[in-house]
Amino acid sequence: MKLKLMFMVAFFAIINSIYSQEIKSQKFGKGIFNIVGQDSSWTMKVGLRMQLLGTSVWEDGESAQTSFLVRRSRLKFDGFAFSPKLKYKIELGLSNRDMSGTSSFTSNSPRYIMDAVVKWNFAKNIELWAGQTKLPGNRERVISSGDLQLVDRSLVNSRFNIDRDIGLQLRHHFNLTNTFIVRDIFALSQGEGRNVTTGNLGGYQYTARLELLPFGEFSSKGDYAGGDLKRENAPKLAIGATYDFNNNAVRTRSNMGSYMATTEGFYETDISTVFIDAMFKYKGISFMAEYANRDAEDPLAKNADGSLTGDAVQIGNGLNLQGGYLFKSNWELSARYTNISLDEIVTGKNPENQYTFGVSKYIAGHKLKLQSDISYLDVAGGNNEIMCRLQFDIHF
């Protein structure tokens, strides 16, 4: 009810502003419309997107499972306020999967807010971000879910990513040569994940990332989009590395996963995560690689008397390799190999290898597309499975 009321208020506020603002229609995929202040001192672009997904899974010894759902449904607002140097972004998640995660840590409320961040370009090559948004972690996570090469992200992302959090980010870039670009990012965040209202339970989270683009920028920020939809005329390469340190973390996957509750409160331990990734594109050919490693000072959660609680930090390694080729007809063939090797002694989980083959048809780039893939998951000493997916994606 509260969500419906919020949307109604926002809708009537926008309609009420029609007579005093200039409203410009956008090209498909560039937003529903753009409101420009009468004195051009502010703008607001309104966008909407959704993903409709069908999945079938066959697991050894089990009956086939089929599901259909609205995988993602997002409402987005972005623009600038007062000055083009002060930008903002608000993104709301409306599907059940988007809002999931209700708990006492989120005041028992659905997690509607994905992003709520302001970006201040206070110096030539420096921006200060404040609010809730994605941390500068692995490349695959930072790529929008609407710009993926395959139906969804890899197992490396689901096991190791550091996702969103609330805090500050300082972003800077400079040129070593006319074409060689260097980007550096530092983030200080709460370390508890998105939409947490209970405050900081452990320490803070510190994230640093360095990116090298030796051959210059990709077309249309293609280093953070799946597939070479722009068909780069010259080879383009981006190499990135991230180090994340969560001081006295209380969750099993840094700022994600289960809370490690004890008889006295919460178990705290330092958790570090490292990502190394690369993106290459040239004339329809694309290749992305990612490596992830997570470690902890003491990964086994304990009560004050030293007894184990049963929780453990998910330490280990992950590797993801994927590539594809985009034909001139805008059909793309892609493939992915993923390996997950968590510490078996600590986590009790066996190594996993997943092989994925995908076919995509881009009707209007990533803004209107049909994607399908088939995956084979090989679990050492466990049940293997085959998964087939078909997804329709549309962005306004």
Phi, psi and chi 1 to 4 in degrees:
 res  aa     phi    psi   chi1   chi2   chi3   chi4
   1 MET       -  -44.5 -172.3   64.9 -174.7      -
   2 LYS   -61.7  -38.7  -69.1 -178.2  179.4  179.1
   3 LEU   -64.8  -44.5  179.9   61.8      -      -
   4 LYS   -60.9  -42.7  -68.8 -178.6  178.7  178.7
   5 LEU   -63.1  -40.6 -179.7   61.1      -      -
   6 MET   -62.0  -43.7  179.9  178.6   66.3      -
   7 PHE   -65.9  -38.9  -72.8  152.8      -      -
   8 MET   -64.3  -43.2  -70.9  176.7   64.6      -
   9 VAL   -62.1  -45.0  171.2      -      -      -
  10 ALA   -62.8  -41.3      -      -      -      -
  11 PHE   -63.3  -48.4  175.4   76.5      -      -
  12 PHE   -69.7  -29.5  -75.1  115.1      -      -
  13 ALA   -66.5  -38.5      -      -      -      -
  14 ILE   -68.9  -45.7  -68.5  171.7      -      -
  15 ILE   -60.4  -40.7  -65.6  -60.5      -      -
  16 ASN   -63.4  -24.5 -173.3   56.1      -      -
  17 SER   -86.9   -4.3   68.3      -      -      -
  18 ILE   -57.8  -40.5  -71.8  177.5      -      -
  19 TYR   -74.4  -16.6  -63.4  101.6      -      -
  20 SER  -112.1   -3.1   59.4      -      -      -
  21 GLN  -124.7  159.1  -46.0  -59.8  -28.5      -
  22 GLU   -93.3  121.0  176.6 -173.1   -1.8      -
  23 ILE  -109.6  124.5  -62.2 -178.0      -      -
  24 LYS  -112.1  131.3  -61.1  178.8 -179.2  178.9
  25 SER   -73.9  149.5  -62.1      -      -      -
  26 GLN  -110.0  157.6  -61.6  -69.8  -60.7      -
  27 LYS   -65.4  149.3 -178.8 -179.6  177.7 -178.8
  28 PHE   -52.1  132.5  176.3   76.0      -      -
  29 GLY    88.9   -3.1      -      -      -      -
  30 LYS  -108.2   17.1  -60.6  -65.3 -176.6  179.1
  31 GLY   111.3  154.7      -      -      -      -
  32 ILE   -69.5  -48.9  -60.1  173.8      -      -
  33 PHE  -159.7  166.9   54.1   80.8      -      -
  34 ASN  -127.1  120.6 -172.4   29.5      -      -
  35 ILE   -93.2  129.4  -55.4  174.5      -      -
  36 VAL  -118.5  127.1  179.8      -      -      -
  37 GLY   -57.1  149.6      -      -      -      -
  38 GLN   -59.1  -32.1 -159.8  166.9   36.8      -
  39 ASP  -100.0   12.3   59.8   -4.6      -      -
  40 SER    59.8   24.7  -61.3      -      -      -
  41 SER   -89.8   -4.6   64.1      -      -      -
  42 TRP  -158.9  157.6   65.8  -83.8      -      -
  43 THR  -140.1  158.3   65.9      -      -      -
  44 MET  -148.3  117.1  176.8 -179.1  -73.8      -
  45 LYS   -99.5  133.3 -176.4  176.6   72.1  174.8
  46 VAL  -110.4  126.8 -178.6      -      -      -
  47 GLY  -131.0  157.1      -      -      -      -
  48 LEU  -143.6  139.3  176.9   69.6      -      -
  49 ARG  -147.7  157.2   69.4 -178.6  178.1   94.4
  50 MET  -151.0  155.2   63.7  178.5  177.1      -
  51 GLN  -128.7  125.5  -66.2  175.7  -26.3      -
  52 LEU  -108.1  122.8  -53.2  177.8      -      -
  53 LEU  -125.4  135.5  172.9   65.9      -      -
  54 GLY  -119.7  134.7      -      -      -      -
  55 THR  -136.0  138.8  -55.4      -      -      -
  56 SER  -128.6  134.0  -69.5      -      -      -
  57 VAL  -128.5  129.9  177.4      -      -      -
  58 TRP  -115.5  112.6  -65.8  -93.1      -      -
  59 GLU  -107.8  143.0 -175.1  177.5  -17.0      -
  60 ASP   -50.1  126.4  -73.1  -11.9      -      -
  61 GLY    77.1    4.2      -      -      -      -
  62 GLU  -123.1  158.7  -57.3  -70.0  -21.7      -
  63 SER   -73.8  152.6  -59.6      -      -      -
  64 ALA   -63.4  140.0      -      -      -      -
  65 GLN  -117.1  127.6  -60.1  -68.5  -37.0      -
  66 THR  -123.5  138.2  -59.6      -      -      -
  67 SER  -142.4  151.2   64.1      -      -      -
  68 PHE  -131.4  132.3  -59.7   92.9      -      -
  69 LEU  -157.1  162.4   73.0  156.0      -      -
  70 VAL   -82.2   99.1  179.4      -      -      -
  71 ARG   -64.8  -46.0  175.8   62.7 -178.1   88.9
  72 ARG  -142.1  147.0  -65.6  178.9  177.0   90.2
  73 SER  -148.4  116.3  179.1      -      -      -
  74 ARG  -128.6  142.7  -53.6  -79.8  173.3   82.0
  75 LEU  -117.5  126.5 -176.4   61.5      -      -
  76 LYS  -125.9  142.5  -60.5 -167.7  -66.8 -175.9
  77 PHE  -131.9  132.6  -53.3   86.5      -      -
  78 ASP  -154.7  161.1   63.8   79.7      -      -
  79 GLY   164.4 -152.0      -      -      -      -
  80 PHE  -133.0  159.5   69.9   80.8      -      -
  81 ALA  -128.9  126.5      -      -      -      -
  82 PHE    73.2  -44.6 -174.9   69.6      -      -
  83 SER  -149.2  145.1  165.5      -      -      -
  84 PRO   -59.2  -13.9  -25.8   36.1      -      -
  85 LYS   -81.5   -9.0  -68.4 -177.0  177.3  -65.6
  86 LEU  -118.5   96.1 -175.9   62.4      -      -
  87 LYS  -101.9  164.7  -61.4  178.8 -179.1  179.2
  88 TYR  -146.2  160.8   66.3   90.0      -      -
  89 LYS  -147.7  132.4  178.1 -173.1  177.0 -176.5
  90 ILE  -127.6  127.2  -59.2  170.7      -      -
  91 GLU  -131.1  127.4 -177.1  168.8  -13.8      -
  92 LEU  -110.8  136.4  -54.8  177.6      -      -
  93 GLY   -98.7  124.4      -      -      -      -
  94 LEU  -110.9  -14.8  -51.0 -179.9      -      -
  95 SER   -80.2  163.0   73.0      -      -      -
  96 ASN   -59.7  -39.3  -69.5  -15.2      -      -
  97 ARG   -66.6  -36.2  -70.3  -75.8  -67.1  -88.7
  98 ASP   -64.4  -38.3  -73.4  -27.6      -      -
  99 MET   -92.4   -5.1  -63.3 -176.2  -66.3      -
 100 SER   -64.7  160.4   63.4      -      -      -
 101 GLY   108.9   13.0      -      -      -      -
 102 THR   -57.6  132.1  -61.0      -      -      -
 103 SER  -161.7  177.2   69.8      -      -      -
 104 SER   -63.4  -22.5   59.1      -      -      -
 105 PHE   -76.4  -16.7  -56.8  101.5      -      -
 106 THR  -113.8   28.0   62.5      -      -      -
 107 SER    57.6   30.5  -63.3      -      -      -
 108 ASN    55.2   33.7  -65.6  -49.4      -      -
 109 SER  -116.9  148.9  -60.1      -      -      -
 110 PRO   -59.5  148.7  -23.5   34.2      -      -
 111 ARG   -91.9   71.2  -57.3 -168.8  -56.9  163.8
 112 TYR   -63.7  -39.5  -64.8  121.6      -      -
 113 ILE   -80.8  119.0  -59.9  174.9      -      -
 114 MET   -90.5  -56.4  -50.8  -64.1  -68.8      -
 115 ASP  -127.7  139.5  -67.2  -56.8      -      -
 116 ALA  -151.1   91.6      -      -      -      -
 117 VAL  -142.2  144.6   60.3      -      -      -
 118 VAL  -112.3  147.6  -66.7      -      -      -
 119 LYS  -130.2  113.0  -52.9  173.1 -177.6 -180.0
 120 TRP  -108.0  113.3  178.8   30.6      -      -
 121 ASN   -87.3   79.5 -179.1 -158.2      -      -
 122 PHE   -84.4  -11.7   66.0   91.1      -      -
 123 ALA  -140.7  170.1      -      -      -      -
 124 LYS   -50.8  -53.9 -176.9  177.9  180.0 -179.0
 125 ASN  -115.4   21.6  -63.3  -28.8      -      -
 126 ILE  -128.0  134.0  -51.7  175.8      -      -
 127 GLU  -125.4  142.6  -78.2 -170.5  -19.9      -
 128 LEU  -111.8  120.3  176.9   65.1      -      -
 129 TRP  -102.7  140.5  -67.3   16.3      -      -
 130 ALA  -138.6  131.9      -      -      -      -
 131 GLY   129.9 -159.8      -      -      -      -
 132 GLN  -103.0  125.4  178.0  175.0  -72.8      -
 133 THR  -165.5 -178.2 -169.5      -      -      -
 134 LYS   -67.2  137.8  -67.1  177.5 -177.5  176.8
 135 LEU   -76.7  156.4  -66.6  176.7      -      -
 136 PRO   -77.1   67.4   28.8  -35.5      -      -
 137 GLY   -96.4 -134.3      -      -      -      -
 138 ASN   -69.6  147.2   59.2  -52.1      -      -
 139 ARG   -57.8  -43.0 -176.2  177.5  -58.8  -87.6
 140 GLU   -61.1  -34.8 -172.6 -178.5   32.8      -
 141 ARG   -72.1  -38.6 -178.1   64.5 -171.1   92.9
 142 VAL   -70.6  -31.2  179.0      -      -      -
 143 ILE   -58.6  132.0  -68.0  175.1      -      -
 144 SER   -59.8  144.8  168.8      -      -      -
 145 SER   -62.5  -17.6   56.5      -      -      -
 146 GLY   -87.7   -6.6      -      -      -      -
 147 ASP  -115.6   23.3  -66.3  -24.0      -      -
 148 LEU   -81.0  152.8  -62.3  175.0      -      -
 149 GLN   -78.9  -33.4 -173.5  172.0   39.2      -
 150 LEU  -112.6  177.3  -68.9  155.5      -      -
 151 VAL   -57.1  -41.6  171.4      -      -      -
 152 ASP  -149.0  174.9 -144.8  -25.8      -      -
 153 ARG   -70.9  168.1  -61.4 -176.4  177.8   96.2
 154 SER   -81.8  172.7   69.7      -      -      -
 155 LEU   -65.4  -29.0  -65.7  177.5      -      -
 156 VAL   -60.2  -42.7  166.7      -      -      -
 157 ASN   -65.2  -46.1 -179.7   79.2      -      -
 158 SER   -66.7  -26.9   62.3      -      -      -
 159 ARG   -90.0  -30.1  -56.3  -70.7 -164.8  -86.3
 160 PHE  -121.3  -15.2  -67.2   94.2      -      -
 161 ASN   -64.1  154.8   90.7   84.5      -      -
 162 ILE  -106.1    1.5   53.0  176.2      -      -
 163 ASP    52.3 -139.3 -155.7   70.7      -      -
 164 ARG  -103.0  155.9  -70.0  173.7  165.0   90.5
 165 ASP  -159.6  171.5 -147.6  -43.8      -      -
 166 ILE  -108.2  135.5 -171.5  165.3      -      -
 167 GLY   165.9 -147.6      -      -      -      -
 168 LEU  -121.4  145.6  -59.2  173.7      -      -
 169 GLN  -134.3  134.3  -64.4 -172.5   25.4      -
 170 LEU  -111.9  119.7 -169.2   63.4      -      -
 171 ARG  -120.2  132.9  -67.3  171.6  172.2 -106.9
 172 HIS  -141.8  150.6  170.1 -109.6      -      -
 173 HIS  -147.0  154.4   69.0  -87.6      -      -
 174 PHE  -155.1  166.6   63.2   94.0      -      -
 175 ASN  -105.5  129.2  -78.8   56.4      -      -
 176 LEU   -80.8  -38.6  -78.8  179.2      -      -
 177 THR  -136.4 -170.1   67.2      -      -      -
 178 ASN   -62.5  -27.0  -70.3  -25.2      -      -
 179 THR  -116.0  -23.3   58.0      -      -      -
 180 PHE   -82.7  113.5 -159.2  125.5      -      -
 181 ILE  -109.5  138.2  -59.9  170.9      -      -
 182 VAL  -121.1  131.2  178.1      -      -      -
 183 ARG  -120.2  136.3  -60.9  175.6 -175.2  152.3
 184 ASP  -131.7  140.1   47.8  -72.5      -      -
 185 ILE  -135.6  138.4  -51.7  168.8      -      -
 186 PHE  -131.0  135.0  175.8   76.7      -      -
 187 ALA  -129.1  139.1      -      -      -      -
 188 LEU  -120.3  118.5  168.8   62.9      -      -
 189 SER  -134.8  170.3   51.4      -      -      -
 190 GLN   -66.1  -33.5 -177.1  170.7 -102.8      -
 191 GLY    89.2   12.2      -      -      -      -
 192 GLU  -115.1   -4.6  -55.2  -63.4  -27.4      -
 193 GLY    96.7 -176.9      -      -      -      -
 194 ARG   -83.3  148.4   69.1 -179.8  178.3   94.6
 195 ASN    63.3   19.2  -66.0  -32.3      -      -
 196 VAL   -77.6  130.6  170.9      -      -      -
 197 THR  -112.1   -4.1   58.4      -      -      -
 198 THR   -85.9    2.0   52.1      -      -      -
 199 GLY    84.0 -172.8      -      -      -      -
 200 ASN   -84.9  117.4 -174.5  -96.6      -      -
 201 LEU   -88.4  -28.5  -62.8  178.3      -      -
 202 GLY  -117.2 -127.0      -      -      -      -
 203 GLY   -99.9 -156.1      -      -      -      -
 204 TYR  -107.0  165.8  -69.6   99.6      -      -
 205 GLN  -111.1  133.3 -174.5  169.6    2.7      -
 206 TYR  -121.8  128.1  -52.5   88.6      -      -
 207 THR  -131.0  130.8  -48.2      -      -      -
 208 ALA  -128.6  136.5      -      -      -      -
 209 ARG  -136.9  141.1 -179.9  168.5  173.2   83.4
 210 LEU  -126.8  133.2 -179.1   66.5      -      -
 211 GLU  -127.2  138.2  -64.4 -175.6  -11.4      -
 212 LEU  -120.2  127.6  -53.3  175.5      -      -
 213 LEU  -122.7   86.1  -71.8   80.4      -      -
 214 PRO   -67.0  -24.0   22.9  -33.8      -      -
 215 PHE  -108.9   18.3  -51.9  132.3      -      -
 216 GLY    92.7 -179.0      -      -      -      -
 217 GLU   -71.9  149.4  -67.3 -174.8  -18.3      -
 218 PHE   -76.9  155.8  -71.4   59.8      -      -
 219 SER   -66.8  133.8  -59.3      -      -      -
 220 SER    50.9   41.9  -58.4      -      -      -
 221 LYS    55.6   40.5  -59.9  179.6 -179.6  179.2
 222 GLY   -67.3  -11.6      -      -      -      -
 223 ASP   -70.7  -12.2   49.2  -31.7      -      -
 224 TYR  -124.4   46.3  -80.0   98.1      -      -
 225 ALA  -150.8  142.2      -      -      -      -
 226 GLY   -77.1  144.4      -      -      -      -
 227 GLY    74.2  156.3      -      -      -      -
 228 ASP   -97.3   71.2 -175.4   15.9      -      -
 229 LEU   -70.7  -21.1  -87.0   62.4      -      -
 230 LYS   -90.6   -5.2  -63.3  -60.6  179.3  179.4
 231 ARG    47.2   70.4  -63.2 -176.4  174.6   87.0
 232 GLU   -51.3  128.4  -62.6  -76.3   -1.2      -
 233 ASN   -73.6  -25.0  -70.0  -37.0      -      -
 234 ALA  -126.4  152.1      -      -      -      -
 235 PRO   -58.0  136.2  -23.3   34.1      -      -
 236 LYS  -127.4  136.8  -67.5  -63.1  173.3   67.1
 237 LEU  -137.5  136.5  174.4   66.1      -      -
 238 ALA  -129.9  130.1      -      -      -      -
 239 ILE  -121.3  131.0  -59.2  171.6      -      -
 240 GLY  -133.8  151.8      -      -      -      -
 241 ALA  -142.4  135.7      -      -      -      -
 242 THR  -128.3  138.3  -66.2      -      -      -
 243 TYR  -122.6  126.0  176.5   72.6      -      -
 244 ASP  -122.6  130.2  178.7   81.8      -      -
 245 PHE  -126.1  117.8  178.1   76.6      -      -
 246 ASN  -107.9  107.6 -160.6  -23.9      -      -
 247 ASN   -78.0  126.0 -178.5   43.1      -      -
 248 ASN    53.6   47.2  -68.8  -28.4      -      -
 249 ALA   -65.9  148.5      -      -      -      -
 250 VAL  -117.9    7.9  -63.7      -      -      -
 251 ARG  -119.2  157.1  -56.6 -177.4   71.9  172.4
 252 THR   -74.8  -15.5   56.3      -      -      -
 253 ARG  -129.6   56.9  -68.0 -169.8  -71.3  120.2
 254 SER    66.5 -105.1 -172.5      -      -      -
 255 ASN   -97.6   14.5   64.3   -9.0      -      -
 256 MET  -133.0  177.7  -61.5 -172.2   69.7      -
 257 GLY    87.0 -168.4      -      -      -      -
 258 SER   -78.3  147.7  -56.8      -      -      -
 259 TYR   -75.1  135.8  -77.8   85.1      -      -
 260 MET   -90.9   80.7  -63.7 -177.8  -73.6      -
 261 ALA   -76.3  146.1      -      -      -      -
 262 THR  -126.1  179.4   69.5      -      -      -
 263 THR   -70.3  -17.1   53.8      -      -      -
 264 GLU  -108.3  -12.4  -60.8   79.5   20.9      -
 265 GLY   158.3 -109.4      -      -      -      -
 266 PHE  -134.5  142.2  -64.8   93.7      -      -
 267 TYR   -78.4  135.6  177.0   72.1      -      -
 268 GLU  -121.2  137.2  -60.6  179.9   -0.8      -
 269 THR  -154.5  150.7 -172.6      -      -      -
 270 ASP   -75.1  130.8  -64.5  -19.3      -      -
 271 ILE  -123.1  130.0  -60.7  177.6      -      -
 272 SER  -118.9  141.7   59.0      -      -      -
 273 THR  -132.4  134.8  -50.0      -      -      -
 274 VAL  -121.2  134.8  174.3      -      -      -
 275 PHE  -125.0  137.4  -60.1  106.7      -      -
 276 ILE  -130.5  127.7  -59.4  173.3      -      -
 277 ASP  -145.1  165.0   56.5   66.2      -      -
 278 ALA  -151.5  150.2      -      -      -      -
 279 MET  -133.8  131.9  176.5   73.3   83.9      -
 280 PHE  -130.5  138.8  173.5   82.5      -      -
 281 LYS  -144.2  142.5  -66.8 -175.6  177.3 -178.1
 282 TYR  -168.0  116.7 -179.4   52.0      -      -
 283 LYS    48.9   49.7  -68.4 -173.0  176.0  179.9
 284 GLY    90.6  -12.9      -      -      -      -
 285 ILE   -91.9  134.8  -61.5  171.6      -      -
 286 SER  -136.2  148.4   61.1      -      -      -
 287 PHE  -148.1  133.6  177.4   74.4      -      -
 288 MET  -132.2  137.7 -176.4  176.9   72.8      -
 289 ALA  -132.4  142.8      -      -      -      -
 290 GLU  -143.2  140.3  -71.7 -167.0  -22.4      -
 291 TYR  -126.0  138.6  168.0   77.4      -      -
 292 ALA  -133.2  144.4      -      -      -      -
 293 ASN  -142.1  132.9  170.8  -89.8      -      -
 294 ARG  -125.9  138.0  177.2  177.5  -68.1  123.9
 295 ASP  -140.0  163.2 -158.1   -1.8      -      -
 296 ALA  -143.6  151.8      -      -      -      -
 297 GLU   -60.4  -45.7 -177.5  178.9   18.7      -
 298 ASP  -145.2   97.5 -172.2   -8.8      -      -
 299 PRO   -74.3  -15.2   27.1  -34.8      -      -
 300 LEU   -92.9  114.9  -64.8  173.8      -      -
 301 ALA   -68.5  137.0      -      -      -      -
 302 LYS  -134.1  151.2  -58.1  176.6 -178.7   65.6
 303 ASN   -79.3  174.7  -65.2  -54.7      -      -
 304 ALA   -62.6  -28.6      -      -      -      -
 305 ASP   -85.0    3.9   61.5    3.6      -      -
 306 GLY    91.8   -6.9      -      -      -      -
 307 SER   -73.0  146.6   61.1      -      -      -
 308 LEU   -75.7  141.2  -62.7  177.5      -      -
 309 THR   -87.2  -20.4   67.9      -      -      -
 310 GLY   103.8  -14.6      -      -      -      -
 311 ASP   -89.5  153.7  -71.7  -40.1      -      -
 312 ALA  -150.9  142.5      -      -      -      -
 313 VAL   -66.7  135.1  179.0      -      -      -
 314 GLN   -81.9   78.3  -58.8  -62.5  -68.1      -
 315 ILE   -88.8  153.3   61.7  173.6      -      -
 316 GLY   148.2 -161.4      -      -      -      -
 317 ASN  -128.5  155.9  -55.8  -63.9      -      -
 318 GLY  -144.0  145.9      -      -      -      -
 319 LEU  -135.3  133.7  175.2   66.8      -      -
 320 ASN  -133.3  126.9 -173.6   57.5      -      -
 321 LEU  -127.7  126.7  -55.5  172.5      -      -
 322 GLN  -148.6  151.6   76.1  178.1   55.3      -
 323 GLY  -157.9  170.5      -      -      -      -
 324 GLY  -166.0  171.0      -      -      -      -
 325 TYR  -133.5  129.3  178.8   71.7      -      -
 326 LEU   -99.3  117.5 -179.6   68.8      -      -
 327 PHE   -77.0  161.9  -65.7   91.0      -      -
 328 LYS   -64.5  -18.7  -67.7 -176.6  178.6  180.0
 329 SER   -80.4    1.4   59.7      -      -      -
 330 ASN    68.3   21.5  -74.0  -31.8      -      -
 331 TRP   -91.1  141.8  -76.4   90.8      -      -
 332 GLU  -130.2  137.3 -175.9 -174.1   44.3      -
 333 LEU  -106.4  134.6  -61.2  179.7      -      -
 334 SER  -142.0  160.1   55.7      -      -      -
 335 ALA  -147.1  153.6      -      -      -      -
 336 ARG  -145.1  140.6  176.5  166.9   67.4 -161.3
 337 TYR  -122.5  130.3  165.8   71.2      -      -
 338 THR  -131.1  134.8  -53.8      -      -      -
 339 ASN  -125.0  129.8  170.7  -98.2      -      -
 340 ILE  -119.4  121.4  -57.3  -65.1      -      -
 341 SER  -128.7   82.9  -62.0      -      -      -
 342 LEU   -78.6  157.5  -62.7  178.7      -      -
 343 ASP   -65.3  111.8 -171.5  -52.9      -      -
 344 GLU   -66.2  -35.5  -65.4 -178.6   57.2      -
 345 ILE   -66.8  -42.8  -63.0  175.6      -      -
 346 VAL   -78.4  -48.1  171.3      -      -      -
 347 THR   -92.9  -22.1   67.0      -      -      -
 348 GLY    73.3   14.3      -      -      -      -
 349 LYS  -108.4  136.3  -63.4 -178.7  178.8  179.7
 350 ASN   -83.1  158.0  -62.9  -32.8      -      -
 351 PRO   -60.1  148.6  -23.1   33.9      -      -
 352 GLU  -129.2  140.6  -59.8  173.2  -74.9      -
 353 ASN  -127.3  129.9  -70.9  -73.2      -      -
 354 GLN  -124.8  134.6 -172.0  176.0   58.5      -
 355 TYR  -118.7  126.3  -50.7   85.6      -      -
 356 THR  -129.1  137.3  -57.9      -      -      -
 357 PHE  -125.5  131.0  176.5   74.5      -      -
 358 GLY  -128.7  153.8      -      -      -      -
 359 VAL  -131.2  128.6  179.3      -      -      -
 360 SER  -130.4  146.0  -60.5      -      -      -
 361 LYS  -121.5  115.7  170.9   60.3  177.0  177.2
 362 TYR   -95.1  111.1  -60.4   98.6      -      -
 363 ILE   -85.5  -43.3  -57.4  167.3      -      -
 364 ALA  -138.0   61.4      -      -      -      -
 365 GLY    61.9 -145.2      -      -      -      -
 366 HIS   -74.9   -9.6  -75.9  -66.4      -      -
 367 LYS   -79.6  -21.9  -54.8  -55.0 -179.6 -177.8
 368 LEU  -149.1  109.5 -177.0   61.2      -      -
 369 LYS  -154.7  160.5   61.4 -175.8  178.1 -179.4
 370 LEU  -125.3  125.6 -172.6   64.9      -      -
 371 GLN  -128.7  144.7  -67.3 -176.6  -66.2      -
 372 SER  -142.2  151.5   63.8      -      -      -
 373 ASP  -154.4  160.7   61.2   26.6      -      -
 374 ILE  -131.2  133.8 -178.6  170.1      -      -
 375 SER  -127.5  144.6  -62.4      -      -      -
 376 TYR  -118.2  120.6  174.2   69.8      -      -
 377 LEU  -105.3  121.3  178.5   63.5      -      -
 378 ASP  -108.0  111.5  178.8   15.7      -      -
 379 VAL  -107.7  119.3 -177.4      -      -      -
 380 ALA   -61.1  121.2      -      -      -      -
 381 GLY    71.4   10.8      -      -      -      -
 382 GLY  -129.9 -167.2      -      -      -      -
 383 ASN   -85.1  125.1  -70.6  -16.4      -      -
 384 ASN   -81.2  161.8  -59.7  -26.3      -      -
 385 GLU  -149.6  155.3   70.2  173.8   35.2      -
 386 ILE  -116.1  134.4  -64.6  174.6      -      -
 387 MET  -128.8  130.1  176.1  175.9   62.1      -
 388 CYS  -116.6  136.3  -65.1      -      -      -
 389 ARG  -136.2  146.7  -59.8 -176.7  -68.9 -169.3
 390 LEU  -136.4  128.6  178.1   64.1      -      -
 391 GLN  -138.2  137.7 -177.5  167.3  -91.2      -
 392 PHE  -109.9  132.8  174.4   72.2      -      -
 393 ASP  -127.8  128.2 -152.3  -40.4      -      -
 394 ILE  -138.7  134.7 -175.7  168.4      -      -
 395 HIS  -126.4  129.6  -62.6 -148.0      -      -
 396 PHE  -106.3      -  -69.5   99.0      -      -
